[in-house]
C-alpha cells in the first residue's frame, strides 16, 4: 500500500536483488487514487539449488516520485545434501637406488566435495618399512583437504632410495578426523609397498 493518496495511478516495480536466491511475482503493482491504501500482495519464492545452505536477499520496491524501499527475506533451505564417501588408494613403486622418491597416494571422493570442502588428518605407521631404518619419512598429524566442488587430491610420502639389497617392505597411511563425508562406506587406510629394485 501507499502511505499517501496519489493524484494519478502509481506503478510500483517489484524485484528480487538476488534472483538466484528468490524470485518475486508479479513484477509490478498499480495503485490508484481510490485503492492506494489497500495492500496488494506479492509472492516471494525461494529458488531451488543443490546445496543445503539458508540464503538471504532483499525485495526492492521502486516507483517514480516515491522513495525506494526494501524488505529483507531469508530463505530456509529444505534440501538434503548427500555427503560423499572418501577413499585412499594403495601405492606400489620401486624404492629407487638413491635419493628421495615420492609415493603419491590418491585420495578420492565419490562425488564433489560439499560447501566447506573435505578436511582430514594424515598419519603413517611403520610396517616392515620403518622410519628408524630410514626407509621413508613419517607423516604425523599432517592436515589435508579437498576443496568444495573438487573430487580428489593426493597424499605424498617420501621414500628414501638406496642401493642395499633388501626385501620388499611396506607401511600404512591412515586418514582420520575426516569432515563433510558420509559416516559409512569410507576407505581410510592405504598400504604403501616399497619394491626392492637393487
Protein Blocks (a to p, Z undefined) as FASTA:
>chain_A
ZZbdcfbdcddddddfblklpccddfbdcddfklmmpccdddddddddfbfcdcdddddd
ddehiacdddddddddfbdcdddddddddddddebjgdjdddddddddfbdcdehiaadd
ddddddfbcfklomaccdehiacdddehiabdcddddddddfbdcdddddddddehiehi
afehpafbdcdddddfZZ
